[in-house]
Amino acid sequence: MVSMKNQLAAILDSNRFTCLNYQDWLRNLNLVLASEKLLYTIEKCPPEETPANISPDELITLNQWRDDEVKARCYLMASMSNEMQRRFEKTKYASAILFHLKELYCSADALFISRCTVHQQMHCSSADALFISRCTVHQQMHCSSADALFISRCTVHQQMHCSSADALFISRCTVHQQMHCSSADALFISRCTVHQQMHCSSADALFISRCTVHQQMHCSSADALFISRCTVHQQMHCSSADALFISRCTVHQQMHCSSADALFISRCTVHQQMHCSSADALFISRCTVHQQMHCSSADALFISRCTVHQQMRLSLLISAVVFL
């Protein structure tokens, strides 16, 4: 290009268009075209066909316009990188090429991204940092809200630093929860649920784990929490309704029985209610437990048991006499 008559063309040789220098390249191109009096050719395209009623002078002007347009296009194409030349080699007019370049590189959005890209290449210390920086610029252009932008940035950061698919899944869920959980409690439960899904080996384990989290949020005391956890565990492992009833009662007794004796009596009472076939048998069974707790010797225990048994037989005899 230096061999051309216009020595200013050397400016274009040393500043070829490479996507990142649009404004500088366009300024240099305008200088060269102005010195050649070719600026008018990039304003509009010459007509494809010659008008039928054109005058001789107008024909000369039209032909000159076409020649100037070819020269301007040559300046323009020669000042581009090989990649850019391939993109526009089939575009016929210089004005059309510049129109497309203006749409691509001269809008506010495109200019902002272009400048940021140059700045990133200068200051990003690694490929990872450059990738995150470019994504951030793209997000700022296309994210419709602050929430969407926050989630988008976090996603990019997670992809760079999460060592496994599990870690990435948990990280994304955490971001989503922070955006949509209305309270600290809801956020805590939501995070725990994600963690449980990742690490619970069975449906049972997951059920117990979720219940534990929910209990911690809503149980007003340590006692209530203990009972609540035991209830969940019992539901998982008690083979029958009877076993579940006894298990629940046991937990409740441990919480409220003031002594070992009271606890023993309470447990026996539950067991008796489950297995005594009649009111009489239940009465005798309760008395037996009470006697074992308070009789100081085997003799006293024997007398006490006999007394209970006698009271039962005497009651039956009196009933028979009354009936007769």
C-alpha positions as CSV (number, residue, x, y, z in Angstrom):
1,M,0.0,0.0,0.0
2,V,3.0,2.3,0.5
3,S,3.7,2.2,-3.2
4,M,0.5,4.2,-3.8
5,K,0.8,7.8,-4.7
6,N,-0.7,8.9,-1.3
7,Q,2.1,8.5,1.3
8,L,-0.5,8.7,4.1
9,A,-1.5,5.1,3.2
10,A,1.4,4.0,5.3
11,I,-0.7,4.9,8.3
12,L,-3.2,2.2,7.4
13,D,-0.3,-0.3,6.8
14,S,0.8,0.1,10.4
15,N,-2.7,0.2,11.9
16,R,-4.7,-2.5,10.2
17,F,-8.3,-3.1,11.4
18,T,-8.4,-6.1,13.8
19,C,-11.8,-5.8,15.6
20,L,-10.2,-4.2,18.7
21,N,-9.2,-0.9,17.1
22,Y,-12.2,0.2,15.1
23,Q,-12.3,3.9,16.2
24,D,-8.5,4.4,15.5
25,W,-8.7,2.5,12.2
26,L,-11.7,4.5,11.0
27,R,-10.0,7.8,11.9
28,N,-6.9,6.9,9.9
29,L,-9.0,5.6,7.0
30,N,-10.9,8.9,6.8
31,L,-7.6,10.8,6.7
32,V,-6.5,8.8,3.7
33,L,-9.8,9.1,1.9
34,A,-10.0,12.8,2.6
35,S,-6.6,13.4,1.1
36,E,-7.7,11.5,-2.0
37,K,-11.0,13.3,-2.1
38,L,-12.9,10.1,-1.8
39,L,-14.9,10.6,1.4
40,Y,-18.1,11.1,-0.6
41,T,-17.9,7.5,-1.8
42,I,-18.6,6.1,1.7
43,E,-21.7,8.1,2.1
44,K,-23.8,6.2,-0.4
45,C,-23.4,3.7,-3.2
46,P,-23.4,4.7,-6.8
47,P,-26.4,3.5,-8.9
48,E,-26.2,0.0,-10.3
49,E,-27.6,1.0,-13.7
50,T,-27.0,4.1,-15.8
51,P,-30.2,6.1,-16.2
52,A,-31.5,6.2,-19.8
53,N,-31.9,10.0,-20.1
54,I,-28.6,10.9,-18.5
55,S,-26.6,13.8,-19.9
56,P,-23.0,13.5,-21.1
57,D,-21.7,15.5,-18.2
58,E,-23.7,13.4,-15.7
59,L,-22.4,10.3,-17.3
60,I,-18.8,11.5,-16.8
61,T,-19.6,12.3,-13.1
62,L,-21.2,8.9,-12.6
63,N,-18.3,7.0,-14.1
64,Q,-15.9,9.0,-11.9
65,W,-18.0,8.1,-8.9
66,R,-17.8,4.5,-9.7
67,D,-14.0,4.7,-10.2
68,D,-13.6,6.5,-6.9
69,E,-15.7,4.0,-5.2
70,V,-13.5,1.1,-6.4
71,K,-10.4,3.0,-5.2
72,A,-12.0,3.7,-1.8
73,R,-13.0,0.1,-1.4
74,C,-9.4,-1.0,-2.2
75,Y,-8.1,1.3,0.5
76,L,-10.6,0.0,2.9
77,M,-10.0,-3.7,2.2
78,A,-6.2,-3.4,2.1
79,S,-6.2,-1.8,5.5
80,M,-7.9,-4.8,7.1
81,S,-6.5,-7.9,8.6
82,N,-6.8,-11.1,6.5
83,E,-9.6,-12.4,8.7
84,M,-11.7,-9.2,8.2
85,Q,-11.0,-9.2,4.5
86,R,-12.5,-12.7,4.2
87,R,-15.6,-11.5,5.9
88,F,-16.3,-8.7,3.5
89,E,-14.7,-9.9,0.2
90,K,-18.1,-10.4,-1.3
91,T,-19.5,-7.0,-0.2
92,K,-19.5,-4.8,-3.3
93,Y,-19.3,-1.2,-2.0
94,A,-17.2,0.5,0.6
95,S,-20.2,2.3,2.0
96,A,-21.9,-1.1,2.7
97,I,-18.8,-2.4,4.4
98,L,-18.6,0.6,6.7
99,F,-22.3,0.4,7.5
100,H,-21.9,-3.2,8.7
101,L,-18.8,-2.3,10.7
102,K,-20.6,0.6,12.3
103,E,-23.5,-1.6,13.4
104,L,-21.0,-4.1,14.9
105,Y,-18.6,-1.8,16.6
106,C,-19.9,1.7,17.0
107,S,-23.1,1.1,19.1
108,A,-22.9,2.0,22.8
109,D,-23.2,-1.6,23.8
110,A,-20.6,-2.9,21.3
111,L,-18.2,-0.1,22.2
112,F,-18.5,-0.9,25.9
113,I,-17.8,-4.6,25.4
114,S,-14.9,-3.8,23.0
115,R,-13.2,-1.5,25.4
116,C,-13.7,-3.9,28.3
117,T,-12.2,-6.7,26.3
118,V,-9.0,-4.6,25.6
119,H,-8.8,-3.7,29.3
120,Q,-9.2,-7.3,30.3
121,Q,-6.4,-8.5,28.0
122,M,-4.1,-5.9,29.6
123,H,-4.9,-6.7,33.2
124,C,-6.2,-10.3,33.6
125,S,-3.4,-12.4,35.0
126,S,-4.8,-15.7,33.8
127,A,-7.1,-17.3,31.3
128,D,-9.6,-18.0,34.1
129,A,-9.6,-14.4,35.2
130,L,-10.1,-13.3,31.6
131,F,-13.0,-15.7,31.1
132,I,-14.8,-14.5,34.2
133,S,-14.1,-10.8,33.3
134,R,-15.6,-11.3,29.8
135,C,-18.6,-13.1,31.1
136,T,-19.2,-10.3,33.6
137,V,-19.3,-7.7,30.8
138,H,-21.7,-9.9,28.7
139,Q,-23.9,-10.3,31.8
140,Q,-24.1,-6.6,32.4
141,M,-25.4,-6.2,28.9
142,H,-28.1,-8.9,28.9
143,C,-29.2,-9.5,32.5
144,S,-32.6,-7.9,33.0
145,S,-32.3,-7.5,36.8
146,A,-29.8,-7.3,39.6
147,D,-30.9,-10.7,40.7
148,A,-30.3,-12.3,37.4
149,L,-26.9,-10.6,37.2
150,F,-26.0,-11.9,40.6
151,I,-27.0,-15.4,39.8
152,S,-25.2,-15.3,36.4
153,R,-21.9,-14.1,37.9
154,C,-22.0,-16.7,40.7
155,T,-22.6,-19.4,38.0
156,V,-19.5,-18.4,36.2
157,H,-17.4,-18.3,39.4
158,Q,-18.7,-21.7,40.4
159,Q,-17.8,-23.3,37.1
160,M,-14.3,-22.1,37.6
161,H,-13.8,-23.2,41.2
162,C,-16.1,-26.2,41.9
163,S,-14.1,-29.4,42.0
164,S,-17.0,-31.7,41.3
165,A,-20.5,-31.8,39.9
166,D,-21.9,-32.2,43.4
167,A,-20.1,-29.1,44.7
168,L,-21.4,-27.1,41.7
169,F,-24.9,-28.3,42.3
170,I,-24.8,-27.3,46.0
171,S,-23.2,-24.0,45.1
172,R,-25.8,-23.1,42.5
173,C,-28.6,-24.1,44.9
174,T,-27.2,-21.8,47.6
175,V,-27.2,-18.8,45.2
176,H,-30.8,-19.6,44.2
177,Q,-31.8,-19.9,47.8
178,Q,-30.3,-16.6,48.8
179,M,-32.3,-15.0,46.1
180,H,-35.7,-16.5,46.9
181,C,-35.8,-17.6,50.6
182,S,-37.9,-15.1,52.6
183,S,-36.2,-15.7,55.9
184,A,-33.1,-17.1,57.6
185,D,-35.1,-20.1,58.7
186,A,-36.2,-20.9,55.2
187,L,-32.7,-20.5,53.9
188,F,-31.3,-22.8,56.5
189,I,-33.8,-25.5,55.8
190,S,-33.3,-25.1,52.0
191,R,-29.5,-25.5,52.3
192,C,-29.8,-28.5,54.5
193,T,-32.2,-30.2,52.1
194,V,-29.7,-29.8,49.3
195,H,-26.9,-31.1,51.4
196,Q,-29.1,-34.1,52.5
197,Q,-29.9,-35.0,49.0
198,M,-26.3,-35.2,48.2
199,H,-25.2,-37.3,51.1
200,C,-28.1,-39.4,52.4
201,S,-27.7,-43.0,51.3
202,S,-31.3,-44.0,51.6
203,A,-34.8,-42.5,51.6
204,D,-35.1,-43.3,55.3
205,A,-31.9,-41.5,56.1
206,L,-33.1,-38.5,54.0
207,F,-36.5,-38.5,55.8
208,I,-34.8,-38.5,59.3
209,S,-32.3,-35.8,58.2
210,R,-35.0,-33.5,57.0
211,C,-37.2,-34.0,60.1
212,T,-34.2,-33.2,62.3
213,V,-33.6,-29.9,60.5
214,H,-37.3,-29.0,60.8
215,Q,-37.4,-29.9,64.5
216,Q,-34.4,-27.7,65.2
217,M,-36.3,-24.8,63.7
218,H,-39.6,-25.3,65.5
219,C,-39.0,-27.2,68.8
220,S,-39.2,-24.7,71.7
221,S,-37.1,-26.7,74.1
222,A,-34.4,-29.4,74.3
223,D,-37.0,-31.8,75.7
224,A,-39.4,-31.2,72.8
225,L,-36.6,-31.7,70.3
226,F,-35.6,-35.0,71.9
227,I,-39.1,-36.3,71.8
228,S,-39.6,-35.1,68.2
229,R,-36.4,-36.9,67.1
230,C,-37.3,-40.1,68.9
231,T,-40.7,-40.0,67.3
232,V,-39.2,-39.9,63.8
233,H,-36.8,-42.7,64.6
234,Q,-39.6,-44.8,66.1
235,Q,-41.7,-44.4,63.0
236,M,-38.9,-45.7,60.9
237,H,-38.0,-48.8,63.0
238,C,-41.1,-49.9,65.0
239,S,-42.7,-52.9,63.4
240,S,-46.2,-52.5,64.9
241,A,-48.5,-49.9,66.3
242,D,-48.1,-51.5,69.8
243,A,-44.3,-51.2,69.6
244,L,-44.6,-47.6,68.5
245,F,-47.0,-46.8,71.3
246,I,-44.7,-48.3,73.9
247,S,-41.6,-46.6,72.4
248,R,-43.3,-43.2,72.5
249,C,-44.4,-43.7,76.0
250,T,-40.9,-44.7,77.0
251,V,-39.5,-41.4,75.7
252,H,-42.2,-39.4,77.4
253,Q,-41.6,-41.2,80.7
254,Q,-37.8,-40.5,80.6
255,M,-38.6,-36.8,80.2
256,H,-41.1,-36.6,83.1
257,C,-40.5,-39.3,85.7
258,S,-38.8,-37.9,88.7
259,S,-37.1,-41.1,89.9
260,A,-36.1,-44.5,88.7
261,D,-38.9,-46.1,90.7
262,A,-41.5,-43.9,89.1
263,L,-40.0,-44.6,85.6
264,F,-40.2,-48.4,86.3
265,I,-43.8,-48.2,87.4
266,S,-44.7,-46.0,84.4
267,R,-43.1,-48.4,81.9
268,C,-44.8,-51.4,83.5
269,T,-48.2,-49.6,83.4
270,V,-47.8,-49.1,79.6
271,H,-46.8,-52.7,79.1
272,Q,-49.7,-53.9,81.2
273,Q,-52.2,-51.9,79.3
274,M,-51.0,-53.6,76.1
275,H,-51.0,-57.2,77.4
276,C,-53.5,-57.5,80.3
277,S,-56.7,-59.3,79.0
278,S,-59.0,-58.0,81.7
279,A,-59.5,-55.2,84.3
280,D,-58.8,-57.7,87.1
281,A,-55.6,-58.9,85.6
282,L,-54.5,-55.3,85.1
283,F,-55.3,-54.4,88.7
284,I,-53.3,-57.4,90.0
285,S,-50.4,-56.6,87.7
286,R,-50.3,-53.0,88.9
287,C,-50.4,-54.0,92.5
288,T,-47.6,-56.5,91.9
289,V,-45.3,-53.8,90.6
290,H,-46.2,-51.5,93.4
291,Q,-45.5,-54.2,95.9
292,Q,-42.1,-54.9,94.4
293,M,-41.2,-51.3,94.9
294,H,-42.3,-50.9,98.5
295,C,-42.2,-54.3,100.2
296,S,-39.1,-54.5,102.4
297,S,-38.9,-58.3,102.5
298,A,-40.0,-61.4,100.7
299,D,-42.5,-62.2,103.5
300,A,-44.0,-58.7,103.2
301,L,-44.3,-59.1,99.4
302,F,-46.0,-62.5,99.8
303,I,-48.5,-61.1,102.3
304,S,-49.2,-58.1,100.1
305,R,-49.8,-60.3,97.0
306,C,-52.1,-62.6,99.0
307,T,-54.1,-59.6,100.2
308,V,-54.6,-58.3,96.7
309,H,-55.7,-61.8,95.5
310,Q,-58.0,-62.1,98.5
311,Q,-59.6,-58.8,97.8
312,M,-60.4,-60.0,94.3
313,R,-61.9,-63.3,95.5
314,L,-63.9,-61.6,98.3
315,S,-65.3,-59.1,95.8
316,L,-66.5,-62.0,93.6
317,L,-68.1,-63.8,96.6
318,I,-69.9,-60.7,97.7
319,S,-71.2,-60.2,94.2
320,A,-72.5,-63.8,94.1
321,V,-74.3,-63.4,97.5
322,V,-75.9,-60.2,96.4
323,F,-77.1,-61.9,93.2
324,L,-78.7,-64.7,95.1
